[in-house]
Amino acid sequence: RMVSVFAADLTQRSLTILLAIAVTVFLIVRSLRASLGMLLPPAIAMVWTFGLVGWLGIELTPFAVLIAVFVGGIGIDCAIFLSSPDHRAVLITPSVACIATATAGTACMLVAQHPLLVGIGFMITVGMLACLVACLLLLAAICPPIRRVASETQA
């Protein structure tokens, strides 16, 4: 009963969560195009993650769905940091280092004894890698428009 209540409550709140995140990013960036460019890679990464989980036939638990919220949050951070003009000045950006270390740490849970830990480790590992790949692939195409919009709003 507790799991079904948790799943139903999380399902009802997911639209509110997504709306709050989108409004927050928009208020920070103050550009609809730039906001959509920053929100697109994590959204696509979540589709990839859940698609892979479904394709592999892995059961979705409420804990796995809750972890997707955290992975999406880190994916948005990665998209925001990688879209900033200063990200090419260093070899490894802090957001890429964050995702790499989090992925390495959570991948260790894949060999755990308890199935819940294995599922959580799998969701975080796949989600983080999908966020990183989506950000690196999509922001390469989206970054120039984001920078142009950002420079126009500052001028």
C-alpha positions as CSV (number, residue, x, y, z in Angstrom):
1,R,0.0,0.0,0.0
2,M,2.8,2.5,0.9
3,V,4.5,1.9,-2.5
4,S,1.3,2.5,-4.4
5,V,0.6,5.7,-2.5
6,F,4.2,6.9,-3.0
7,A,3.9,6.1,-6.8
8,A,0.6,7.9,-7.2
9,D,1.8,10.9,-5.3
10,L,5.0,11.1,-7.3
11,T,3.0,10.8,-10.5
12,Q,0.7,13.6,-9.5
13,R,3.6,15.9,-8.5
14,S,5.8,15.3,-11.5
15,L,4.1,18.0,-13.6
16,T,4.5,20.5,-10.7
17,I,8.2,19.5,-10.4
18,L,8.8,20.0,-14.2
19,L,7.0,23.3,-14.2
20,A,8.9,24.6,-11.2
21,I,12.2,23.6,-12.8
22,A,11.3,25.2,-16.1
23,V,10.2,28.5,-14.5
24,T,13.3,28.6,-12.3
25,V,15.6,28.2,-15.4
26,F,13.6,30.8,-17.3
27,L,13.8,33.3,-14.5
28,I,17.6,32.8,-14.2
29,V,18.3,33.0,-18.0
30,R,15.5,35.3,-19.0
31,S,15.3,33.9,-22.5
32,L,12.8,31.3,-23.7
33,R,15.1,29.9,-26.4
34,A,18.1,29.6,-24.0
35,S,15.9,28.0,-21.3
36,L,14.6,25.4,-23.8
37,G,18.1,24.8,-25.0
38,M,19.2,24.1,-21.4
39,L,16.2,21.9,-20.6
40,L,16.3,19.8,-23.8
41,P,19.4,17.7,-23.1
42,P,18.3,16.4,-19.7
43,A,14.8,15.7,-21.0
44,I,16.2,13.7,-23.9
45,A,18.5,11.9,-21.4
46,M,15.6,10.9,-19.3
47,V,13.8,9.5,-22.4
48,W,17.0,7.5,-23.3
49,T,17.3,6.2,-19.7
50,F,13.7,5.1,-19.3
51,G,13.8,3.7,-22.9
52,L,16.9,1.6,-22.1
53,V,15.4,0.4,-18.8
54,G,12.2,-0.6,-20.6
55,W,14.1,-2.2,-23.4
56,L,16.1,-4.3,-21.0
57,G,13.0,-5.3,-19.1
58,I,14.1,-3.9,-15.8
59,E,11.3,-3.3,-13.3
60,L,10.7,0.3,-12.5
61,T,10.3,0.9,-8.7
62,P,9.2,4.1,-7.1
63,F,12.8,4.6,-5.9
64,A,14.1,4.4,-9.5
65,V,11.6,7.0,-10.6
66,L,12.6,9.2,-7.7
67,I,16.2,8.9,-8.6
68,A,15.4,10.1,-12.1
69,V,14.5,13.5,-10.6
70,F,18.0,13.8,-9.1
71,V,19.7,12.7,-12.3
72,G,17.6,15.2,-14.2
73,G,18.6,17.9,-11.8
74,I,22.3,17.1,-12.3
75,G,21.7,17.0,-16.1
76,I,20.2,20.5,-16.0
77,D,23.3,21.7,-14.0
78,C,25.5,20.1,-16.6
79,A,23.6,21.8,-19.5
80,I,23.7,25.2,-17.8
81,F,27.4,25.0,-17.0
82,L,28.3,23.7,-20.5
83,S,26.3,26.4,-22.2
84,S,28.3,29.2,-20.4
85,P,31.0,30.9,-22.5
86,D,33.8,30.1,-20.1
87,H,33.4,26.3,-20.3
88,R,36.0,25.9,-23.1
89,A,38.8,27.5,-21.0
90,V,39.4,24.4,-19.0
91,L,40.1,20.8,-20.1
92,I,37.4,19.2,-17.9
93,T,34.6,21.4,-16.7
94,P,33.4,21.0,-13.1
95,S,30.0,19.6,-14.4
96,V,31.7,16.9,-16.4
97,A,33.9,16.1,-13.5
98,C,30.9,15.9,-11.2
99,I,29.0,13.5,-13.5
100,A,32.1,11.4,-14.0
101,T,32.8,11.0,-10.3
102,A,29.1,10.4,-9.5
103,T,28.9,7.8,-12.3
104,A,32.0,6.0,-11.1
105,G,30.8,6.0,-7.5
106,T,27.3,4.8,-8.2
107,A,28.5,2.2,-10.8
108,C,30.0,0.4,-7.8
109,M,26.5,-0.4,-6.6
110,L,25.9,-2.6,-9.7
111,V,27.7,-5.4,-7.9
112,A,25.8,-5.1,-4.7
113,Q,24.0,-8.0,-3.1
114,H,20.7,-6.3,-2.6
115,P,18.5,-5.9,-5.7
116,L,17.3,-2.5,-4.6
117,L,20.9,-1.2,-4.5
118,V,21.6,-2.7,-7.9
119,G,18.5,-1.0,-9.4
120,I,19.4,2.3,-7.9
121,G,23.0,2.0,-9.1
122,F,21.8,1.1,-12.6
123,M,19.4,4.0,-12.8
124,I,21.9,6.6,-11.6
125,T,24.7,5.2,-13.7
126,V,22.7,5.1,-17.0
127,G,20.9,8.4,-16.2
128,M,24.2,10.2,-15.5
129,L,25.9,8.9,-18.6
130,A,22.8,9.7,-20.8
131,C,22.8,13.3,-19.4
132,L,26.5,13.7,-20.1
133,V,26.2,12.3,-23.7
134,A,23.0,14.4,-24.4
135,C,24.6,17.6,-23.1
136,L,27.8,17.1,-25.0
137,L,26.1,16.2,-28.2
138,L,23.1,18.6,-28.1
139,L,24.8,21.6,-26.6
140,A,27.4,21.6,-29.3
141,A,24.5,22.5,-31.7
142,I,22.6,24.7,-29.3
143,C,25.4,26.6,-27.6
144,P,26.0,29.3,-30.3
145,P,22.3,30.4,-30.3
146,I,22.3,30.4,-26.5
147,R,25.4,32.5,-26.3
148,R,24.0,34.9,-29.0
149,V,20.7,35.3,-27.1
150,A,22.6,35.8,-23.8
151,S,24.9,38.5,-25.3
152,E,21.9,40.3,-26.8
153,T,20.1,40.4,-23.4
154,Q,23.2,41.7,-21.6
155,A,23.7,44.5,-24.2
